[in-house]
Amino acid sequence: MIAYHDFRRLWTDAQEISDIDQYIAETGGSIDCEDVEQAVRLLSLIHRLANAPATDIRAAARLTQAGMAREYGIPISTCNKWDGGVNRPIPWTHVLLAYAVVSDMMEDFDEKR
């Protein structure tokens, strides 16, 4: 899977490059992945999550609030507040949560192959 420092750089680039095609073209060569389809899926997911609220991270993980709380050790009240728009995660929490979810999703993808 992708190293955290590489993910963080891709995350930052995704926030700066609004066009998904341009983002993939500019950052795609930095992904150590033999499967082009998997690299594009990974970059597309990072781009979407970097420019979206925390609720989209939970949706990408296909988890309920309770499931997200259980899986990633987040208080369910926090998940509820994120979903309700009452609070937003601080930036480093947002990127760490996205990294955990993307890593889990990519592991699942690799296992199904």
C-alpha positions, 0 to 999 in steps of 0.5 A, spaced: 500 500 500 501 507 499 506 510 504 503 515 509 508 521 506 506 519 499 499 519 501 499 526 504 503 529 498 497 526 494 492 529 498 495 536 498 496 536 491 489 533 490 486 540 494 490 544 489 489 541 483 481 541 482 481 538 475 481 530 476 484 529 469 489 534 470 491 531 477 491 524 475 496 526 469 500 530 474 501 525 480 500 518 476 507 517 475 509 518 482 504 512 484 508 505 485 503 501 482 503 496 476 496 496 475 494 502 471 486 501 473 488 501 480 492 507 480 487 511 477 482 508 482 486 510 488 488 517 485 480 518 483 478 516 491 484 521 494 482 526 489 474 526 491 476 525 499 481 531 499 475 535 496 469 533 500 467 533 507 468 527 512 461 524 511 464 522 504 469 518 507 464 514 511 460 513 505 466 511 501 468 506 507 460 504 506 460 504 514 454 506 518 456 511 524 456 506 529 460 502 524 465 508 523 466 509 530 467 501 531 472 500 526 476 507 527 475 508 534 472 514 533 466 516 538 459 515 535 457 522 537 463 525 533 461 521 527 454 524 528 456 531 529 460 530 522 454 528 519 450 533 521 455 538 519 455 541 527 463 539 527 468 538 522 474 534 523 481 538 524 485 537 518 490 532 520 484 527 523 481 528 516 487 526 512 489 520 517 482 518 517 482 518 509 488 514 509 486 509 513 479 508 509 483 508 503 488 503 505 483 498 507 479 499 501 485 498 497 487 492 501 480 489 499 481 490 492 488 487 492 485 481 496 479 480 491 484 480 485 
